Amino acid sequence: MRFISVILLGVLLNLVNTHAYADGIVVDKVYHPYVLPFERELEWRIVSHQTGSGNILAQRIGLGSAINDTMSLEGYIIGERDDNGDFGLAGYEVELRWQLVEQGRLWADWGALFELEKHHNSDVYEATTGFLWEKEFGKSSLTMNAFLVYEWGGDIKNEWESEYRAQYRYRYRSEFQPALELFVGEDFFGVGPGFIGLHRFNGQRQLKWEVGFITEISQSEKNHSFRLALEFEF
Amino acid sequence: MLITSLLMSINQLLPVVILCLLLNGLVDLTRKQLLVILGSGIVCSFAYVQSAAIVSQLFEHRGLEFTQIMVCCIIFIASLLACNQQKWAASVAIISAMVLYLSHYIIYIVGFWQAKEAAEPLLIGTLLGVGICFSFGTLFYFLLETLKTHFGDNSLHILLASNATAKLLIVIDLASQIDVLDITTRYVDWRGFIAENSELGRVLKALMGYEATPSLTALWVYTAAFSVFVLVCLLIGKKSQFKETL
């Protein structure tokens, strides 16, 4: 039943995608479709998005916890630099990750993601839903995310958008896994290298890190992104 | 030339000495391990300098900056892992710091060594710089031992957090140089408080990345990264203590 619902979601995403792509910062995290039982996590992400017209610098800090064996709920506060160069609260977000199948049970692993974001001091909401997919090929892994985004509110035009993210990584060592990442959104087709790492401490505790440099390649004008993410699960 | 060599050697060696002592205070590296790590660091630094010409051409001639950004991120993450007594992580952090700082120093020495009149002041300045770093290192070692005895490992965690987070300020500068990030034009001015080129300013820069005129962006990134580092360290420590009690 879960599998069918995800397939239906995928079909829906493809139908909508013929007319809509996401705007804003497309470069973010590539999600993996796994949830550890009883996991709790602390996360910090920083993204710099540099274009010819300016720079967007955003940070987010999140705290989350598993609510059952297959679902994890996480809350974020998002800080962004404004036009005056001051950092301030830009929004809040609640995120639900759902591991749909047991790892390794099917040919590939599946998960789903649901997000609700509210912009601070403006009537702008954003709901995101999508599926997470991962397949291991020997020492390599391919992860793909497809998201459908709906933006609404008094200060924004109501619209549907979609985003695609993909990450190919070679699991050289758990601490160092070189990766190639792809991000697709409205007028954006970015690709670039990165590295990912994971260190397991005693018990269920683990520290993950991700660094990536993404360059937009479909247009001639400058569009680079740098992202760094740190995630501690305990 | 003498003063330049002296300042150059202090600027490039002191951060390595400080990180090395902080990590050694936390993970208790043996003398043999420390020598192997330092030797590996020197070899890696020379290898990086040798390959600089090739690396610099990568990523649209921004290869050097990208690799240095990567090295800074590795130092930050490895230092965080070293808080949990991970010797390999401490080794990676020290070697990476040596690559980051010594590579500049090697280029400086090699560049001026062959100049006839520069060799002597270069040598004297370098020896003086090494001596100052050694003296400071000895004092800093005893300071860390005292802090550890009176306040436990958490005092070292906080110092390591400020030192490792300072590497992210280098990331911001490098990213700004290659147009990946735009540092805001708004700066905070602390020059009246501690000048960056004063003795204390230099020590604080090596210890915790002190800048007399930091950008607001740098301050915000530093605050967030420092908080995350300390929080994760505390969570790791809390769990370990809990396990020991059991």
Interface residues (C-beta under 8 A of the other chain):
Chain A: L42 W44 I46 S48 Q50 G54 N55 L57 Q59 I61 G79 R81 N84 G85 D86 F87 F195 G197 H199 F201 N202 G203 R205 L207 W209 V211 F213 K222 H224 S225 F226 L228 L230 F232 F234
Chain B: F59 F66 I69 M70 C73 I77 L80 L81 N84 Q86 A89 V171 A175 D179 V180 L181 D182 T184 T185 R186 S215 L216 T217 W220 V221 A224 A225 V228 L231 V232 L235 I236 K239 S240 K243
